[in-house]
Amino acid sequence: MEIDRRLFIAGLGGAAAVNLMDSEAKADALEDFMTAQLDESVAQRDGGGSARKFPTVAELDAQIENRTYRRGAGNLFAKAGKVKRLPPMPSNPTLLDFFELRFAPANHVLQSATLAKKNGMSEDIILACLLHDTVQCLMKTDHGWWGAQLFEPYVPEKTAFAIRHHQTLRFYEDKANGYEYPDLYRNMFGIDYTPPPHIEANYKMLLKHKWYILPRQVTVNDLYAFDPNAKVSIEPFVDIIGRHFKQPKEGLGNDNSPVAHMWRSIARPDSPL
């Protein structure tokens, strides 16, 4: 069977998520993908009505007890099978250290920031694109709020706002500003998914907000069909980080900020308590 590699990778959350999976998890995911593709092709061949390309919310919910992990847990914590020993962090870790030693390969956010830079976005938005999903190594559920909290003490207010609210705006099309609802979410959440009340309420607030366009620009420059062959690195963004990221001299996690514990958790995910 011929596999649509882009669709397969997108359905798993992108190249960065795939690179964090072990061989067994990848094999299971590939088998599930091939089964779904085969079911669809059989339905089309046999004339059994219109084949569904995307799962429903109920079908995704039925898969919960067949998984060996929680979908909402961060990538550092939701490893299926054996985990590898992580390299130690420096005594005074910087954001670049976290990109290299904990966020890596960070392909998705690097591609998003590269696109934002190419499209002439402001440095506040380029930085937001670079950081917007990195918190998923710690927590995936409500990651916009988690991500904004993680970075808020260190980045411009507009950058934190864009990170927090991109989570909401990705569920709502805005074709006038270049955003269409992605097939990735039809696979991930279900074809009949309705955002929860807190997302709907936040969307209504954002529609009236003077900074609405900031998180919208993150969604427009986000990538929902990833290129696994793209050549990206942190180097083009080092100067932007230097200008806009307030690196604590003690190191992230050691500065006694309200979010220092979050950085320590990312640095030491194998700590039992």
Order of alpha helices (4+ residues) and beta strands (2+ residues): alpha-alpha-alpha-alpha-alpha-alpha-alpha-alpha-alpha-alpha-alpha-alpha-alpha-alpha
